[in-house]
C-alpha cells in the first residue's frame, strides 16, 4: 500500500501546482484498479492534438 499512498501524494501535489504553461489537474478518482485524472478544459482542442500535431509550430 505504500506505492498507492506515494501516488496519492504525487497527485495531491499536482492538483495544487499552478503554471500558465501546464494543463491544470483538477482532481482524481482512485478505486480498485480504476484510475481517473480530471484535467481542465482546453479551448483549442485536446492535449493529444497539441502534443502530436504535425506541420505546425507552437
N, C-alpha and C positions, 0 to 999 in steps of 0.2 A: 504493500500500500504506500510505501514511501515514494515510489515513482508517480503514483496518482497525485499525492499531496504536492510533490515538486511541480508537476504540470499545472495544477490548480494555482499554485503560487505564481508561476510564469504568466498564466493567462490573466490573473488578477492584476499583475504589473502592467501587462499590455493594455488592459482596459483603462488604466489610469494615465497611460503615456499619450501625450499630445504633441504632434508636429505637423506643420502645414503641408509637408510633402508626403505624409503617410496616411493611408486609409485608416480611419479610427475603428477600433474594435469596440463595439457597443456592449456585447455580452456573450455569454456562452452557456451551453447546456451539456451536462455530462450525466449519463445514466447507463450502467452496464457497459455494453460495447458501443453505445451510441454517443456521438460527439457532434456538436453543432457550434460553429462560431458565427456570430452575428456582426456584420460589418456595416458601416454607414453606406448610404445610397450614393452611387457615382452618377452624376447627371449626364456625363458624356459617354456612357457605355460601361461595360463590365471591366473589372480589374484584369481579367484574362485578355480582353481586347486591347487594353492599354499596354500590357506586358508583351504580347506576342504578335502585334500587328506588324505588317511589313510594308515597305515602300513609303514610310513617312517618318518624320523626325518628331521628337518630343517637344 
